Amino acid sequence: MSWELFFFAGLVFLADQVCKLFVVRRLAVGQSVQLGWLKIRHVLSAGWSPHFLRIGLLLLWGLFFAGIILAIDSGYFFQHPAAQAALGAALGGAAGNLYDRFRRGAVIDFVDVGCWPVFNIADVAITLGAITSLWLIR
């Protein structure tokens, strides 16, 4: 297994948490700042996970992570370094949102482009990482 998976997972997790910390310290919930066409708005997304389901989410994330590691180690899937980097980004994003659910009880979203629900860096990493890794699955 190459270093790309762990490097990009850590990089995305760190970038996501730093941006969320900046938003939490600068803006109250619901407050926003306009930056040209982009709006930074502090939103808490409680989602569907009540407290008792958080352990299940952690277990599910751990099983998914272990499955990815086994798929890579088997030598059949995700062998391209870019696929492993993309998987790392997706896993780092998932870890960032999961960390928010445990720490704050909700995920902090802050990117508001107007025509789409408010999202965060972790959401982008999950989406683009999953698409890219599936594109390069072999």
C-alpha beads as a LAMMPS data file, in Angstrom:
LAMMPS data file: protein, C-alpha beads

138 atoms
137 bonds

1 atom types
1 bond types

-500.0 500.0 xlo xhi
-500.0 500.0 ylo yhi
-500.0 500.0 zlo zhi

Masses

1 110.0

Atoms # bond

1 1 1 0.000 0.000 0.000
2 1 1 1.327 3.408 -0.882
3 1 1 1.537 6.531 1.234
4 1 1 -1.001 8.475 -0.877
5 1 1 -4.061 7.113 0.926
6 1 1 -2.917 8.148 4.390
7 1 1 -1.339 11.412 3.286
8 1 1 -4.463 12.679 1.524
9 1 1 -6.768 11.421 4.267
10 1 1 -4.786 13.395 6.823
11 1 1 -4.475 16.442 4.577
12 1 1 -8.214 16.642 3.876
13 1 1 -9.105 16.019 7.516
14 1 1 -6.743 18.775 8.656
15 1 1 -7.858 21.293 6.001
16 1 1 -11.515 20.605 6.757
17 1 1 -11.106 21.010 10.512
18 1 1 -9.006 24.186 10.193
19 1 1 -11.614 25.817 7.931
20 1 1 -14.446 24.774 10.250
21 1 1 -12.569 26.140 13.251
22 1 1 -12.078 29.447 11.437
23 1 1 -15.810 29.636 10.644
24 1 1 -16.829 28.750 14.224
25 1 1 -14.525 31.399 15.697
26 1 1 -15.484 34.162 13.247
27 1 1 -19.207 33.647 12.607
28 1 1 -22.183 32.870 14.823
29 1 1 -24.554 30.150 13.648
30 1 1 -26.611 31.594 10.786
31 1 1 -24.267 34.529 10.226
32 1 1 -22.678 34.953 6.797
33 1 1 -20.052 36.910 4.884
34 1 1 -20.230 37.607 1.144
35 1 1 -16.993 37.043 -0.802
36 1 1 -17.847 37.949 -4.394
37 1 1 -20.082 35.215 -5.783
38 1 1 -19.359 32.970 -2.786
39 1 1 -20.980 33.277 0.610
40 1 1 -19.456 31.832 3.785
41 1 1 -22.365 30.978 6.077
42 1 1 -22.140 29.136 9.405
43 1 1 -24.702 26.327 9.341
44 1 1 -25.070 23.307 11.623
45 1 1 -26.371 20.204 9.856
46 1 1 -27.709 17.888 12.518
47 1 1 -28.792 15.341 9.935
48 1 1 -30.475 12.132 10.966
49 1 1 -28.032 10.750 13.508
50 1 1 -29.277 10.959 17.068
51 1 1 -26.741 10.320 19.802
52 1 1 -27.278 6.561 19.987
53 1 1 -26.515 6.139 16.252
54 1 1 -23.106 7.822 16.449
55 1 1 -21.416 4.601 17.569
56 1 1 -22.977 2.867 14.578
57 1 1 -21.611 5.568 12.278
58 1 1 -18.141 5.133 13.748
59 1 1 -18.354 1.367 13.329
60 1 1 -19.581 1.730 9.746
61 1 1 -16.771 4.157 8.895
62 1 1 -14.210 1.787 10.451
63 1 1 -15.550 -1.178 8.492
64 1 1 -15.521 0.842 5.273
65 1 1 -11.936 1.942 5.938
66 1 1 -10.861 -1.645 6.660
67 1 1 -12.593 -2.807 3.471
68 1 1 -10.710 -0.218 1.420
69 1 1 -7.404 -1.310 2.962
70 1 1 -8.183 -4.960 2.182
71 1 1 -9.186 -4.107 -1.401
72 1 1 -5.905 -2.276 -1.948
73 1 1 -3.811 -4.976 -0.274
74 1 1 -5.459 -7.695 -2.371
75 1 1 -3.759 -6.216 -5.417
76 1 1 -6.895 -6.166 -7.556
77 1 1 -8.478 -2.785 -6.885
78 1 1 -7.358 0.827 -6.498
79 1 1 -3.739 0.137 -7.424
80 1 1 -3.189 3.427 -9.253
81 1 1 -1.610 6.023 -6.909
82 1 1 -4.227 8.604 -7.980
83 1 1 -7.010 6.182 -7.006
84 1 1 -5.433 5.738 -3.589
85 1 1 -5.045 9.508 -3.187
86 1 1 -8.709 9.979 -4.124
87 1 1 -9.781 7.286 -1.665
88 1 1 -7.690 8.978 0.984
89 1 1 -9.417 12.292 0.278
90 1 1 -12.845 10.646 0.536
91 1 1 -11.946 8.867 3.775
92 1 1 -10.419 12.032 5.241
93 1 1 -13.595 13.935 4.408
94 1 1 -15.749 11.247 5.964
95 1 1 -13.552 11.305 9.064
96 1 1 -13.891 15.104 9.270
97 1 1 -17.679 15.003 9.175
98 1 1 -17.795 12.069 11.575
99 1 1 -15.512 13.935 13.971
100 1 1 -17.930 16.886 13.873
101 1 1 -20.878 14.625 14.680
102 1 1 -19.084 13.248 17.728
103 1 1 -17.603 16.526 18.929
104 1 1 -20.438 18.948 18.218
105 1 1 -23.436 16.715 17.534
106 1 1 -23.748 18.249 14.054
107 1 1 -21.628 18.855 10.975
108 1 1 -20.475 22.415 10.303
109 1 1 -21.251 23.528 6.762
110 1 1 -20.099 26.886 5.466
111 1 1 -19.791 27.089 1.660
112 1 1 -22.920 28.675 0.185
113 1 1 -23.039 29.104 -3.599
114 1 1 -26.741 29.915 -3.624
115 1 1 -28.045 27.247 -6.005
116 1 1 -26.962 24.301 -3.861
117 1 1 -27.336 23.316 -0.208
118 1 1 -24.578 24.662 2.056
119 1 1 -21.619 22.267 2.198
120 1 1 -18.034 21.990 3.468
121 1 1 -14.601 20.851 2.292
122 1 1 -15.202 17.328 3.569
123 1 1 -18.323 16.995 1.401
124 1 1 -16.352 18.021 -1.693
125 1 1 -13.540 15.588 -0.858
126 1 1 -15.979 12.722 -0.305
127 1 1 -17.776 13.335 -3.594
128 1 1 -14.757 13.988 -5.813
129 1 1 -12.666 11.323 -4.082
130 1 1 -15.313 8.633 -4.547
131 1 1 -15.924 9.536 -8.198
132 1 1 -12.211 9.679 -9.017
133 1 1 -11.353 6.430 -7.231
134 1 1 -14.185 4.596 -8.991
135 1 1 -13.017 6.038 -12.303
136 1 1 -9.547 4.599 -11.605
137 1 1 -10.701 1.438 -9.805
138 1 1 -8.347 -0.869 -11.655

Bonds

1 1 1 2
2 1 2 3
3 1 3 4
4 1 4 5
5 1 5 6
6 1 6 7
7 1 7 8
8 1 8 9
9 1 9 10
10 1 10 11
11 1 11 12
12 1 12 13
13 1 13 14
14 1 14 15
15 1 15 16
16 1 16 17
17 1 17 18
18 1 18 19
19 1 19 20
20 1 20 21
21 1 21 22
22 1 22 23
23 1 23 24
24 1 24 25
25 1 25 26
26 1 26 27
27 1 27 28
28 1 28 29
29 1 29 30
30 1 30 31
31 1 31 32
32 1 32 33
33 1 33 34
34 1 34 35
35 1 35 36
36 1 36 37
37 1 37 38
38 1 38 39
39 1 39 40
40 1 40 41
41 1 41 42
42 1 42 43
43 1 43 44
44 1 44 45
45 1 45 46
46 1 46 47
47 1 47 48
48 1 48 49
49 1 49 50
50 1 50 51
51 1 51 52
52 1 52 53
53 1 53 54
54 1 54 55
55 1 55 56
56 1 56 57
57 1 57 58
58 1 58 59
59 1 59 60
60 1 60 61
61 1 61 62
62 1 62 63
63 1 63 64
64 1 64 65
65 1 65 66
66 1 66 67
67 1 67 68
68 1 68 69
69 1 69 70
70 1 70 71
71 1 71 72
72 1 72 73
73 1 73 74
74 1 74 75
75 1 75 76
76 1 76 77
77 1 77 78
78 1 78 79
79 1 79 80
80 1 80 81
81 1 81 82
82 1 82 83
83 1 83 84
84 1 84 85
85 1 85 86
86 1 86 87
87 1 87 88
88 1 88 89
89 1 89 90
90 1 90 91
91 1 91 92
92 1 92 93
93 1 93 94
94 1 94 95
95 1 95 96
96 1 96 97
97 1 97 98
98 1 98 99
99 1 99 100
100 1 100 101
101 1 101 102
102 1 102 103
103 1 103 104
104 1 104 105
105 1 105 106
106 1 106 107
107 1 107 108
108 1 108 109
109 1 109 110
110 1 110 111
111 1 111 112
112 1 112 113
113 1 113 114
114 1 114 115
115 1 115 116
116 1 116 117
117 1 117 118
118 1 118 119
119 1 119 120
120 1 120 121
121 1 121 122
122 1 122 123
123 1 123 124
124 1 124 125
125 1 125 126
126 1 126 127
127 1 127 128
128 1 128 129
129 1 129 130
130 1 130 131
131 1 131 132
132 1 132 133
133 1 133 134
134 1 134 135
135 1 135 136
136 1 136 137
137 1 137 138
